[in-house]
Amino acid sequence: MGRMDIAAGVRITGLRQHRAWLARATPPVERLAADLWSIPVPIPNSSLRYVSVYVLAGDGGLTLVDAGWDSDESWVSLRGGLASIGAAITDVRGCLVTHQHYDHLGLAGRVREASGAWVALHPADVPRSARHDLRRPERAARAQWTWLMAMGAPAGEARRLMDALAAFDIMDYPEPDRLVEDGEIVRVPGWTLRAIHTPGHTAGHLAFFAESRGLLFSGDHVLPRISPHVPSEIEPDTDALGDYLASLDKIAGLPAEEVLPAHEWRFTGLADRVAELIAHHEYRLAELLEVIRRSPGLVAWQMAGELTWSRSWDQYDGFMRVSAVDETMAHISRLLAIGLITAADEPAPRYFAAPAGPGAGPGGPG
């Protein structure tokens, strides 16, 4: 994820969340409406700090939008948050998960075990969360090594990064009980939501729109300050960034009075924020194209170090460096998809600017 300024036209509505963020503190549990709360659930050792789990109430019980990271600390926070609003984990009937990342899906397994609640996910995110091979450390390590070498990482650097990434546990992702498709009307106690498939951050990312209330639960698709990470390896030869940009267009015109994201703080001004995110990626595509024109024949690993990041490249290491290379590859895939660069296969693919056509540029064909 890349840091950005808050867009003009975006107004912060989660003022207590924002103040806590500036103070590097955890925000409080907040009652947002008579039947709606946000509970911050911590993410261990993460710059994102917490996930906002939204609690929707009705006569038949509670529904969660996302669940949080599966750790003892997170479990205590979720249960404590529910207790603070006069509820218990056993009151939860369902968990709508925006996407399969562990800080959103991980704790859903404990919720289900404690309450019998169902867990829902988009079908496109099930294969990744259900990949038992990646839960085995040796296979996960082999997959990571193969990917680093394909990006052009020097062997010594790849080994060093593998050691750093080994600190991350192999996660056990709970599998869903229900699958939610694009456009599906999801009725839970007290609420009617429309599921909107917004691929890009993951292949099956979902946003949930409560149209009668003008509320958009945006997950990680649209955040108020940072650009969500768009990976390159959702599937081989997938233009994940193209998917993400199309997903932004898909929600830009929603009559959302307020956006409730999974990280940072609540805000208004969805259309302005979407426009800024699109402009951010157009700038990055143009910057990358200029790097390739200036220094043809680079590999993805080299190009990442030539781009502008929120801090200097030598300060990026471990997971941050791998994520930056991954996002660079997503932008390379977009330039390939719209025909502005070509690839030549060697031990790692090298990239070259294609001959310029009329009106050629990152915002061109595709």
VOBA-1610 file (N, C-alpha, C; in pm, whole numbers, padded with zeros to 5 digits, always signed):
BEGIN
Met+00084-00118+00000Met+00000+00000+00000Met+00088+00124+00000Gly+00052+00222-00078Gly+00128+00345-00086Gly+00056+00460-00016Arg+00133+00546+00049Arg+00075+00658+00120Arg+00041+00770+00024Met-00072+00836+00047Met-00116+00950-00033Met-00169+01056+00061Asp-00179+01180+00011Asp-00247+01284+00087Asp-00397+01264+00078Ile-00470+01328+00171Ile-00615+01320+00167Ile-00665+01409+00053Ala-00748+01354-00033Ala-00792+01424-00153Ala-00882+01542-00119Ala-00873+01645-00202Ala-00969+01755-00192Ala-01107+01699-00218Gly-01204+01745-00141Gly-01340+01692-00155Gly-01370+01576-00064Val-01266+01523+00002Val-01286+01415+00099Val-01292+01477+00238Arg-01396+01444+00313Arg-01411+01498+00448Arg-01406+01383+00548Ile-01325+01400+00650Ile-01311+01298+00754Ile-01435+01300+00842Thr-01501+01185+00854Thr-01614+01173+00946Thr-01577+01091+01070Gly-01478+01006+01057Gly-01428+00929+01171Gly-01327+01011+01249Leu-01374+01118+01312Leu-01283+01213+01378Leu-01206+01149+01492Arg-01271+01064+01569Arg-01202+01000+01681Arg-01100+00898+01628Gln-01133+00831+01519Gln-01036+00741+01456Gln-00915+00820+01407His-00940+00934+01345His-00832+01016+01289His-00742+01071+01400Arg-00803+01119+01509Arg-00723+01170+01620Arg-00637+01059+01680Ala-00695+00940+01694Ala-00619+00828+01748Ala-00504+00791+01655Trp-00529+00797+01523Trp-00424+00765+01426Trp-00306+00861+01442Leu-00336+00990+01452Leu-00229+01089+01466Leu-00152+01069+01596Ala-00221+01022+01700Ala-00157+01000+01830Ala-00093+00862+01840Arg-00099+00785+01731Arg-00048+00648+01728Arg-00110+00564+01840Ala-00240+00583+01858Ala-00316+00512+01959Ala-00426+00431+01892Thr-00489+00344+01968Thr-00601+00266+01916Thr-00729+00345+01936Pro-00812+00360+01833Pro-00936+00435+01850Pro-01034+00360+01939Pro-01136+00429+01988Pro-01234+00362+02073Pro-01335+00283+01991Val-01407+00196+02058Val-01528+00138+02000Val-01627+00253+01983Glu-01692+00261+01866Glu-01784+00371+01840Glu-01921+00319+01797Arg-02024+00386+01848Arg-02160+00360+01802Arg-02188+00460+01690Leu-02210+00409+01570Leu-02228+00494+01452Leu-02375+00518+01421Ala-02461+00429+01467Ala-02606+00440+01453Ala-02666+00351+01561Ala-02799+00353+01572Ala-02863+00272+01676Ala-02829+00125+01663Asp-02800+00080+01542Asp-02776-00061+01515Asp-02644-00086+01443Leu-02545+00001+01465Leu-02418-00010+01394Leu-02304+00039+01483Trp-02198-00041+01495Trp-02079-00005+01572Trp-01954-00039+01493Ser-01843+00026+01528Ser-01711-00014+01478Ser-01625-00054+01596Ile-01555-00167+01579Ile-01465-00218+01683Ile-01326-00230+01622Pro-01226-00159+01675Pro-01089-00176+01622Pro-01028-00304+01677Val-00982-00389+01586Val-00920-00516+01624Val-00775-00511+01578Pro-00679-00522+01671Pro-00538-00500+01635Pro-00481-00603+01539Ile-00385-00556+01458Ile-00306-00642+01370Ile-00164-00643+01426Pro-00115-00755+01474Pro+00018-00757+01535Pro+00127-00716+01437Asn+00218-00631+01483Asn+00338-00594+01407Asn+00307-00540+01268Ser+00207-00456+01258Ser+00167-00400+01129Ser+00155-00249+01137Ser+00200-00181+01030Ser+00185-00036+01025Ser+00039+00005+01011Leu-00047-00088+00969Leu-00190-00058+00959Leu-00258-00057+01096Arg-00196-00119+01195Arg-00236-00114+01336Arg-00360-00195+01370Tyr-00468-00175+01296Tyr-00593-00243+01332Tyr-00684-00254+01210Val-00782-00343+01222Val-00893-00353+01128Val-01017-00302+01199Ser-01096-00221+01130Ser-01226-00182+01184Ser-01327-00292+01149Val-01371-00363+01250Val-01476-00464+01234Val-01608-00393+01260Tyr-01699-00400+01164Tyr-01829-00334+01178Tyr-01932-00435+01226Val-02009-00394+01325Val-02109-00479+01387Val-02247-00427+01349Leu-02323-00510+01277Leu-02458-00475+01232Leu-02557-00552+01319Ala-02653-00480+01376Ala-02745-00543+01472Ala-02886-00549+01416Gly-02959-00651+01457Gly-03100-00667+01423Gly-03164-00760+01523Asp-03294-00780+01510Asp-03367-00863+01606Asp-03316-01007+01610Gly-03259-01052+01499Gly-03212-01191+01495Gly-03069-01211+01536Gly-02999-01105+01580Gly-02860-01119+01621Gly-02770-01022+01549Leu-02640-01048+01554Leu-02538-00958+01501Leu-02473-01018+01376Thr-02433-00928+01285Thr-02353-00966+01169Thr-02226-00882+01172Leu-02113-00944+01146Leu-01986-00873+01138Leu-01949-00851+00992Val-01897-00733+00962Val-01829-00710+00834Val-01680-00715+00865Asp-01614-00824+00822Asp-01476-00861+00854Asp-01467-00907+00999Ala-01353-00972+01031Ala-01340-01034+01162Ala-01211-00997+01233Gly-01101-00979+01158Gly-00975-00944+01221Gly-00872-01056+01210Trp-00752-01022+01253Trp-00637-01113+01253Trp-00655-01217+01363Asp-00619-01341+01332Asp-00634-01448+01431Asp-00513-01450+01524Ser-00526-01380+01637Ser-00428-01385+01745Ser-00504-01373+01875Asp-00441-01412+01985Asp-00508-01401+02115Asp-00542-01256+02147Glu-00450-01165+02116Glu-00474-01023+02141Glu-00595-00973+02063Ser-00605-01012+01937Ser-00717-00968+01854Ser-00848-01029+01904Trp-00844-01154+01943Trp-00964-01221+01994Trp-01015-01152+02120Val-00925-01117+02211Val-00964-01046+02332Val-01025-00911+02297Ser-00967-00840+02199Ser-01019-00709+02160Ser-01157-00718+02100Leu-01179-00818+02013Leu-01310-00833+01952Leu-01416-00866+02056Arg-01386-00960+02143Arg-01482-00998+02246Arg-01506-00882+02344Gly-01400-00811+02378Gly-01415-00696+02467Gly-01497-00586+02403Gly-01475-00564+02274Gly-01554-00464+02202Gly-01702-00499+02201Leu-01732-00625+02178Leu-01871-00669+02180Leu-01931-00653+02320Ala-01854-00687+02422Ala-01904-00672+02559Ala-01934-00526+02591Ser-01854-00434+02536Ser-01873-00292+02565Ser-02003-00238+02506Ile-02060-00308+02407Ile-02187-00264+02349Ile-02303-00352+02400Gly-02274-00430+02503Gly-02377-00513+02563Gly-02406-00642+02490Ala-02307-00691+02413Ala-02327-00812+02334Ala-02217-00913+02368Ala-02230-01030+02310Ala-02131-01137+02329Ala-02103-01203+02195Ile-01993-01276+02189Ile-01957-01343+02065Ile-02065-01441+02023Thr-02138-01496+02119Thr-02244-01593+02087Thr-02364-01527+02020Asp-02370-01394+02019Asp-02478-01323+01950Asp-02453-01310+01800Val-02331-01343+01756Val-02296-01325+01614Val-02357-01439+01532Arg-02430-01402+01428Arg-02494-01500+01341Arg-02420-01520+01210Gly-02344-01417+01167Gly-02273-01429+01040Gly-02158-01331+01030Cys-02065-01363+00941Cys-01948-01277+00918Cys-01930-01260+00767Leu-01955-01138+00719Leu-01933-01103+00579Leu-01789-01056+00565Val-01707-01134+00496Val-01565-01104+00483Val-01541-01035+00349Thr-01481-00916+00353Thr-01459-00842+00229Thr-01358-00909+00138His-01256-00976+00198His-01158-01046+00115His-01076-01139+00202Gln-00994-01224+00137Gln-00932-01336+00206Gln-00804-01303+00281His-00761-01180+00287His-00639-01150+00362His-00660-01180+00510Tyr-00552-01219+00575Tyr-00562-01276+00709Tyr-00614-01175+00813Asp-00588-01046+00791Asp-00637-00947+00887Asp-00788-00925+00875His-00851-00985+00775His-00995-00974+00757His-01065-01108+00781Leu-01004-01216+00734Leu-01065-01348+00741Leu-01018-01430+00860Gly-00896-01407+00908Gly-00832-01497+01003Gly-00915-01531+01125Leu-00971-01429+01191Leu-01042-01450+01316Leu-01182-01507+01296Ala-01228-01512+01171Ala-01363-01564+01145Ala-01378-01709+01189Gly-01268-01785+01187Gly-01275-01923+01231Gly-01309-01934+01378Arg-01246-01850+01461Arg-01277-01852+01605Arg-01421-01805+01629Val-01464-01703+01554Val-01602-01655+01569Val-01699-01769+01540Arg-01674-01842+01434Arg-01762-01953+01396Arg-01762-02063+01503Glu-01645-02097+01554Glu-01637-02201+01657Glu-01712-02161+01784Ala-01706-02031+01819Ala-01766-01985+01944Ala-01916-01961+01934Ser-01965-01931+01812Ser-02104-01888+01800Ser-02187-01969+01702Gly-02122-02047+01617Gly-02194-02117+01511Gly-02225-02028+01392Ala-02166-01908+01388Ala-02193-01814+01280Ala-02140-01867+01146Trp-02209-01830+01037Trp-02158-01861+00904Trp-02052-01759+00863Val-01966-01798+00771Val-01861-01711+00717Val-01882-01704+00566Ala-01887-01582+00512Ala-01915-01563+00369Ala-01797-01494+00300Leu-01772-01534+00174Leu-01659-01485+00096Leu-01698-01493-00051His-01635-01412-00135His-01657-01423-00280His-01586-01548-00333Pro-01645-01619-00431Pro-01583-01743-00482Pro-01441-01725-00532Ala-01408-01609-00590Ala-01274-01591-00647Ala-01165-01587-00541Asp-01202-01563-00416Asp-01102-01561-00309Asp-01087-01696-00240Val-01173-01791-00272Val-01165-01921-00205Val-01041-02000-00245Pro-01004-02008-00374Pro-00887-02090-00408Pro-00761-02047-00335Arg-00739-01918-00320Arg-00618-01871-00252Arg-00620-01906-00104Ser-00734-01880-00037Ser-00741-01908+00106Ser-00740-02058+00135Ala-00781-02137+00035Ala-00790-02282+00055Ala-00665-02358+00008Arg-00559-02285-00030Arg-00439-02353-00082Arg-00361-02415+00033His-00391-02542+00058His-00326-02611+00169His-00176-02624+00146Asp-00132-02624+00019Asp+00011-02639-00006Asp+00089-02521+00051Leu+00027-02400+00048Leu+00099-02284+00099Leu+00095-02277+00251Arg+00020-02367+00315Arg+00022-02373+00461Arg+00139-02460+00511Arg+00207-02526+00417Arg+00324-02605+00453Arg+00448-02520+00430Pro+00528-02495+00533Pro+00639-02399+00523Pro+00733-02424+00406Glu+00767-02551+00379Glu+00864-02577+00273Glu+00807-02543+00136Arg+00676-02567+00114Arg+00615-02535-00015Arg+00594-02384-00028Ala+00557-02320+00080Ala+00541-02175+00077Ala+00676-02109+00047Ala+00782-02159+00107Ala+00915-02104+00084Ala+00958-02124-00062Arg+00927-02243-00118Arg+00963-02270-00256Arg+00889-02176-00351Ala+00759-02152-00324Ala+00681-02061-00408Ala+00736-01920-00399Gln+00774-01877-00279Gln+00830-01743-00262Gln+00962-01729-00336Trp+01048-01831-00327Trp+01177-01829-00395Trp+01158-01819-00547Thr+01067-01900-00600Thr+01042-01899-00744Thr+00997-01762-00790Trp+00909-01700-00711Trp+00858-01568-00749Trp+00969-01463-00742Leu+01050-01463-00638Leu+01159-01365-00626Leu+01256-01377-00743Met+01289-01499-00782Met+01382-01517-00893Met+01318-01472-01024Ala+01186-01496-01040Ala+01117-01451-01161Ala+01115-01299-01171Met+01117-01230-01057Met+01122-01083-01057Met+01262-01030-01086Gly+01360-01121-01086Gly+01497-01080-01115Gly+01580-01050-00993Ala+01535-01094-00874Ala+01613-01070-00753Ala+01745-01145-00759Pro+01856-01082-00722Pro+01982-01156-00712Pro+01967-01269-00611Ala+02034-01380-00635Ala+02017-01498-00550Ala+02046-01468-00404Gly+02153-01392-00377Gly+02188-01359-00239Gly+02081-01275-00172Glu+02028-01178-00245Glu+01921-01094-00191Glu+01794-01175-00168Ala+01766-01267-00259Ala+01648-01351-00243Ala+01660-01437-00117Arg+01779-01492-00092Arg+01798-01574+00029Arg+01781-01489+00154Arg+01835-01367+00153Arg+01823-01279+00269Arg+01678-01245+00297Leu+01602-01216+00191Leu+01461-01183+00208Leu+01381-01305+00252Met+01419-01421+00203Met+01350-01544+00246Met+01365-01563+00397Asp+01484-01532+00449Asp+01506-01544+00593Asp+01418-01445+00668Ala+01404-01324+00614Ala+01321-01223+00680Ala+01174-01262+00676Leu+01130-01317+00564Leu+00989-01356+00550Leu+00956-01480+00629Ala+01058-01559+00666Ala+01033-01682+00742Ala+00974-01652+00879Ala+00987-01527+00925Ala+00932-01489+01055Ala+00780-01490+01052Phe+00721-01480+00932Phe+00575-01483+00920Phe+00527-01628+00927Asp+00433-01655+01018Asp+00379-01790+01030Asp+00300-01827+00905Ile+00295-01956+00877Ile+00205-02005+00773Ile+00065-02004+00831Met-00023-01926+00771Met-00154-01902+00830Met-00253-02013+00793Asp-00344-02040+00886Asp-00450-02136+00862Asp-00579-02057+00836Tyr-00615-02044+00710Tyr-00730-01962+00672Tyr-00859-02043+00686Pro-00957-01991+00759Pro-01085-02063+00765Pro-01155-02060+00630Glu-01216-02170+00592Glu-01289-02176+00466Glu-01431-02128+00487Pro-01491-02065+00386Pro-01625-02007+00403Pro-01736-02111+00401Asp-01848-02076+00463Asp-01970-02157+00457Asp-02062-02111+00345Arg-02051-01982+00310Arg-02137-01924+00208Arg-02051-01850+00106Leu-02095-01851-00020Leu-02030-01774-00125Leu-02123-01661-00166Val-02067-01543-00181Val-02145-01424-00216Val-02099-01374-00351Glu-02192-01360-00445Glu-02160-01320-00582Glu-02184-01170-00601Asp-02128-01118-00710Asp-02147-00977-00745Asp-02295-00946-00764Gly-02341-00838-00703Gly-02479-00794-00718Gly-02577-00865-00627Glu-02531-00963-00553Glu-02621-01038-00465Glu-02676-00949-00354Ile-02805-00960-00327Ile-02867-00890-00215Ile-02853-00978-00091Val-02782-00926+00007Val-02753-01000+00129Val-02843-00945+00239Arg-02932-01027+00288Arg-03022-00985+00396Arg-02977-01052+00526Val-02945-00968+00623Val-02905-01015+00755Val-02993-00941+00856Pro-02999-00984+00981Pro-03090-00920+01076Pro-03077-00766+01079Gly-03187-00699+01042Gly-03193-00555+01047Gly-03133-00482+00928Trp-03068-00552+00835Trp-02994-00486+00728Trp-03016-00557+00594Thr-03015-00475+00485Thr-03011-00526+00349Thr-02892-00463+00280Leu-02803-00546+00229Leu-02679-00501+00167Leu-02670-00555+00024Arg-02609-00477-00064Arg-02579-00526-00199Arg-02429-00553-00208Ala-02393-00675-00245Ala-02252-00711-00261Ala-02202-00659-00396Ile-02087-00596-00394Ile-02026-00542-00517Ile-01887-00604-00530His-01867-00681-00636His-01737-00744-00660His-01640-00638-00708Thr-01532-00617-00633Thr-01435-00512-00664Thr-01295-00574-00668Pro-01264-00656-00768Pro-01134-00722-00772Pro-01021-00623-00794Gly-00902-00664-00753Gly-00782-00582-00768Gly-00690-00605-00650His-00733-00563-00533His-00655-00589-00411His-00648-00739-00385Thr-00757-00810-00406Thr-00759-00955-00423Thr-00856-00986-00537Ala-00851-01108-00585Ala-00938-01145-00698Ala-01085-01143-00661Gly-01116-01166-00533Gly-01256-01175-00492Gly-01299-01066-00396His-01231-00955-00394His-01266-00850-00299His-01412-00807-00318Leu-01481-00789-00205Leu-01620-00743-00204Leu-01633-00614-00125Ala-01717-00524-00174Ala-01766-00412-00095Ala-01915-00439-00071Phe-01970-00381+00034Phe-02111-00401+00067Phe-02177-00265+00082Phe-02285-00245+00005Phe-02352-00115+00001Phe-02490-00126+00062Ala-02512-00052+00171Ala-02644-00041+00232Ala-02713+00080+00170Glu-02781+00055+00058Glu-02832+00165-00024Glu-02931+00254+00050Ser-03020+00195+00129Ser-03121+00275+00198Ser-03059+00368+00301Arg-02936+00338+00342Arg-02868+00420+00442Arg-02754+00502+00383Gly-02720+00475+00257Gly-02611+00548+00194Gly-02474+00514+00251Leu-02457+00390+00300Leu-02331+00350+00362Leu-02262+00246+00275Leu-02134+00269+00249Leu-02051+00175+00173Leu-01944+00118+00265Phe-01951-00012+00289Phe-01845-00084+00361Phe-01743-00124+00255Ser-01631-00051+00250Ser-01541-00060+00134Ser-01427-00158+00153Gly-01414-00221+00271Gly-01301-00312+00291Gly-01170-00240+00267Asp-01083-00299+00185Asp-00956-00236+00149Asp-00960-00174+00009His-01076-00177-00056His-01082-00129-00194His-01058+00021-00203Val-01122+00097-00117Val-01103+00242-00113Val-01075+00281+00031Leu-00956+00336+00055Leu-00914+00383+00187Leu-00892+00533+00179Pro-00900+00605+00291Pro-00898+00752+00283Pro-00762+00813+00257Arg-00652+00744+00293Arg-00521+00808+00287Arg-00421+00730+00204Ile-00428+00599+00204Ile-00329+00519+00134Ile-00391+00449+00014Ser-00304+00415-00080Ser-00348+00340-00197Ser-00336+00192-00166Pro-00445+00115-00171Pro-00437-00028-00139Pro-00337-00100-00229His-00269-00195-00170His-00172-00274-00246His-00244-00355-00355Val-00192-00345-00477Val-00243-00426-00588Val-00133-00523-00627Pro-00152-00652-00604Pro-00045-00749-00627Pro-00036-00791-00772Ser+00074-00856-00805Ser+00093-00904-00943Ser+00056-01051-00956Glu+00050-01124-00845Glu+00043-01269-00856Glu-00090-01327-00809Ile-00200-01253-00832Ile-00331-01312-00806Ile-00346-01439-00889Glu-00318-01430-01017Glu-00311-01544-01107Glu-00208-01510-01214Pro-00142-01609-01273Pro-00046-01579-01380Pro-00114-01504-01494Asp-00044-01403-01545Asp-00089-01327-01662Asp-00219-01250-01636Thr-00250-01221-01511Thr-00368-01143-01479Thr-00330-00997-01467Asp-00411-00910-01525Asp-00391-00766-01515Asp-00467-00717-01391Ala-00409-00740-01273Ala-00477-00706-01148Ala-00500-00556-01137Leu-00406-00475-01186Leu-00425-00331-01179Leu-00539-00287-01271Gly-00549-00348-01389Gly-00663-00318-01476Gly-00794-00352-01408Asp-00796-00466-01336Asp-00916-00503-01260Asp-00946-00399-01153Tyr-00842-00355-01085Tyr-00863-00258-00977Tyr-00917-00126-01030Leu-00860-00077-01139Leu-00907+00049-01196Leu-01052+00037-01244Ala-01086-00077-01304Ala-01225-00098-01346Ala-01318-00104-01225Ser-01270-00162-01115Ser-01351-00169-00993Ser-01372-00031-00933Leu-01272+00056-00944Leu-01290+00193-00898Leu-01398+00264-00979Asp-01392+00248-01111Asp-01496+00307-01198Asp-01635+00254-01159Lys-01640+00128-01121Lys-01767+00062-01092Lys-01838+00124-00972Ile-01761+00171-00874Ile-01824+00225-00753Ile-01825+00377-00746Ala-01760+00443-00841Ala-01742+00589-00832Ala-01875+00663-00823Gly-01977+00612-00893Gly-02104+00683-00898Gly-02205+00641-00793Leu-02165+00555-00699Leu-02260+00512-00596Leu-02304+00632-00511Pro-02432+00639-00475Pro-02478+00748-00389Pro-02444+00721-00242Ala-02316+00709-00215Ala-02270+00678-00079Ala-02255+00806+00000Glu-02328+00816+00107Glu-02317+00933+00194Glu-02196+00924+00287Glu-02152+00802+00313Glu-02033+00782+00396Glu-01968+00651+00357Val-01833+00650+00361Val-01755+00530+00333Val-01697+00478+00464Leu-01717+00350+00489Leu-01669+00285+00611Leu-01562+00185+00571Pro-01435+00227+00569Pro-01326+00138+00526Pro-01279+00048+00639Ala-01198-00050+00604Ala-01146-00143+00703Ala-01027-00086+00779His-00961+00015+00726His-00844+00073+00790His-00857+00225+00794Glu-00779+00285+00884Glu-00775+00431+00899Glu-00907+00484+00953Trp-00984+00562+00873Trp-01100+00630+00930Trp-01211+00646+00827Arg-01331+00671+00877Arg-01448+00691+00791Arg-01440+00828+00723Phe-01505+00836+00603Phe-01497+00961+00529Phe-01614+00974+00433Thr-01632+01094+00381Thr-01725+01120+00271Thr-01645+01168+00151Gly-01710+01171+00034Gly-01642+01215-00087Gly-01587+01100-00168Leu-01669+00996-00186Leu-01624+00876-00256Leu-01572+00906-00397Ala-01648+00983-00474Ala-01609+01010-00613Ala-01474+01082-00620Asp-01450+01177-00529Asp-01322+01248-00528Asp-01208+01156-00490Arg-01232+01068-00395Arg-01127+00975-00354Arg-01095+00876-00466Val-01198+00827-00534Val-01176+00737-00647Val-01095+00807-00755Ala-01128+00932-00786Ala-01055+01008-00888Ala-00908+01021-00851Glu-00880+01043-00722Glu-00741+01058-00680Glu-00665+00925-00690Leu-00731+00815-00655Leu-00666+00685-00666Leu-00633+00652-00812Ile-00725+00682-00902Ile-00700+00659-01045Ile-00583+00744-01092Ala-00582+00872-01051Ala-00472+00962-01090Ala-00338+00912-01036His-00339+00859-00915His-00216+00804-00855His-00159+00693-00942His-00244+00602-00988His-00195+00490-01068His-00156+00535-01209Glu-00224+00633-01263Glu-00183+00686-01392Glu-00045+00749-01383Tyr-00021+00821-01274Tyr+00113+00879-01253Tyr+00219+00770-01243Arg+00188+00664-01165Arg+00286+00558-01147Arg+00312+00485-01279Leu+00209+00464-01360Leu+00228+00401-01490Leu+00316+00486-01580Ala+00292+00618-01580Ala+00374+00708-01661Ala+00518+00710-01613Glu+00538+00709-01481Glu+00672+00707-01425Glu+00745+00579-01464Leu+00676+00468-01456Leu+00736+00340-01491Leu+00770+00334-01639Leu+00682+00384-01723Leu+00708+00385-01867Leu+00831+00468-01899Glu+00847+00579-01828Glu+00964+00664-01850Glu+01092+00591-01808Val+01086+00516-01698Val+01202+00437-01654Val+01240+00336-01762Ile+01140+00270-01820Ile+01169+00168-01923Ile+01224+00233-02049Arg+01171+00347-02087Arg+01224+00417-02205Arg+01367+00465-02181Arg+01394+00509-02059Arg+01527+00562-02028Arg+01629+00450-02013Ser+01588+00337-01957Ser+01680+00226-01930Ser+01617+00095-01976Pro+01608+00073-02107Pro+01542-00049-02155Pro+01618-00173-02112Gly+01542-00282-02095Gly+01604-00410-02062Gly+01617-00438-01914Leu+01553-00355-01828Leu+01557-00381-01685Leu+01460-00494-01649Val+01485-00558-01535Val+01390-00653-01479Val+01306-00581-01374Ala+01197-00646-01331Ala+01106-00582-01236Ala+01179-00541-01109Trp+01267-00624-01060Trp+01341-00595-00937Trp+01419-00464-00950Gln+01482-00443-01064Gln+01559-00321-01085Gln+01468-00199-01099Met+01356-00217-01168Met+01267-00103-01191Met+01207-00051-01062Ala+01177-00140-00968Ala+01118-00095-00842Ala+01208+00007-00773Gly+01338-00014-00780Gly+01432+00078-00717Gly+01444+00211-00787Glu+01390+00222-00908Glu+01396+00347-00984Glu+01271+00434-00964Leu+01171+00382-00895Leu+01045+00453-00880Leu+01041+00534-00751Thr+00943+00623-00743Thr+00926+00708-00626Thr+00833+00639-00527Trp+00883+00621-00405Trp+00804+00560-00299Trp+00788+00660-00184Ser+00713+00621-00082Ser+00687+00714+00028Ser+00811+00740+00113Arg+00914+00657+00096Arg+01044+00681+00159Arg+01151+00634+00062Ser+01277+00659+00093Ser+01383+00622-00001Ser+01392+00469-00012Trp+01434+00422-00131Trp+01433+00279-00160Trp+01521+00201-00063Asp+01632+00260-00016Asp+01719+00185+00074Asp+01656+00164+00212Gln+01545+00232+00240Gln+01474+00208+00366Gln+01370+00097+00354Tyr+01349+00048+00234Tyr+01255-00063+00213Tyr+01330-00194+00227Asp+01279-00282+00312Asp+01342-00411+00330Asp+01236-00513+00369Gly+01273-00640+00364Gly+01182-00745+00406Gly+01050-00741+00331Phe+00943-00751+00407Phe+00810-00757+00348Phe+00779-00632+00266Met+00826-00514+00313Met+00798-00390+00240Met+00864-00391+00102Arg+00987-00439+00094Arg+01054-00443-00036Arg+00986-00542-00130Val+00950-00660-00078Val+00881-00759-00161Val+00748-00702-00211Ser+00673-00633-00124Ser+00545-00575-00164Ser+00565-00468-00272Ala+00671-00388-00260Ala+00696-00284-00359Ala+00729-00344-00495Val+00810-00451-00496Val+00840-00518-00623Val+00714-00580-00680Asp+00633-00639-00594Asp+00506-00699-00636Asp+00416-00594-00703Glu+00404-00478-00640Glu+00319-00374-00698Glu+00379-00319-00828Thr+00512-00309-00835Thr+00576-00269-00960Thr+00540-00366-01071Met+00541-00496-01040Met+00506-00597-01141Met+00362-00582-01184Ala+00272-00545-01094Ala+00132-00522-01132Ala+00122-00407-01233His+00203-00304-01214His+00202-00192-01310His+00267-00233-01443Ile+00372-00316-01437Ile+00430-00371-01560Ile+00325-00450-01637Ser+00249-00533-01565Ser+00145-00614-01631Ser+00041-00525-01697Arg+00010-00412-01636Arg-00087-00319-01697Arg-00030-00260-01826Leu+00097-00219-01824Leu+00159-00163-01945Leu+00167-00268-02055Leu+00192-00394-02019Leu+00190-00501-02118Leu+00050-00520-02175Ala-00052-00515-02088Ala-00190-00539-02132Ala-00238-00433-02230Ile-00192-00308-02213Ile-00237-00201-02303Ile-00136-00174-02415Gly-00036-00262-02426Gly+00053-00260-02542Gly+00159-00153-02543Leu+00192-00095-02428Leu+00293+00010-02425Leu+00434-00041-02402Ile+00447-00167-02358Ile+00580-00227-02345Ile+00572-00371-02395Thr+00690-00428-02418Thr+00701-00568-02456Thr+00796-00637-02360Ala+00789-00769-02357Ala+00875-00846-02266Ala+00961-00942-02346Ala+01086-00956-02302Ala+01176-01055-02361Ala+01217-01151-02250Asp+01193-01279-02270Asp+01222-01378-02167Asp+01371-01411-02164Glu+01427-01400-02045Glu+01564-01446-02016Glu+01551-01527-01887Pro+01654-01537-01805Pro+01630-01599-01675Pro+01518-01528-01599Ala+01508-01394-01615Ala+01393-01318-01567Ala+01351-01225-01680Pro+01220-01207-01702Pro+01178-01122-01814Pro+01232-00979-01803Arg+01274-00925-01917Arg+01318-00787-01926Arg+01220-00711-02016Tyr+01207-00583-01990Tyr+01096-00508-02049Tyr+01148-00391-02132Phe+01076-00366-02243Phe+01115-00264-02340Phe+00993-00184-02380Ala+01014-00055-02406Ala+00903+00028-02453Ala+00865-00013-02594Ala+00734-00024-02619Ala+00685-00055-02754Ala+00687+00072-02837Pro+00691+00060-02970Pro+00684+00181-03054Pro+00560+00262-03022Ala+00578+00391-03008Ala+00467+00478-02970Ala+00370+00493-03085Gly+00241+00477-03056Gly+00137+00499-03154Gly+00063+00628-03125Pro-00036+00664-03207Pro-00111+00786-03184Pro-00179+00783-03048Gly-00154+00885-02967Gly-00220+00897-02837Gly-00172+00795-02736Ala-00055+00731-02763Ala-00009+00628-02671Ala+00026+00689-02537Gly-00013+00624-02432Gly+00015+00668-02297Gly-00054+00575-02200Pro-00022+00584-02071Pro-00081+00491-01974Pro-00233+00490-01971Gly-00295+00601-02009Gly-00440+00605-02010Gly-00501+00564-02142Gly-00419+00506-02230Gly-00462+00476-02366Gly-00540+00349-02380Pro-00512+00264-02478Pro-00594+00149-02506Pro-00604+00055-02389Gly-00710-00022-02383Gly-00727-00120-02278Gly-00827-00076-02177
//
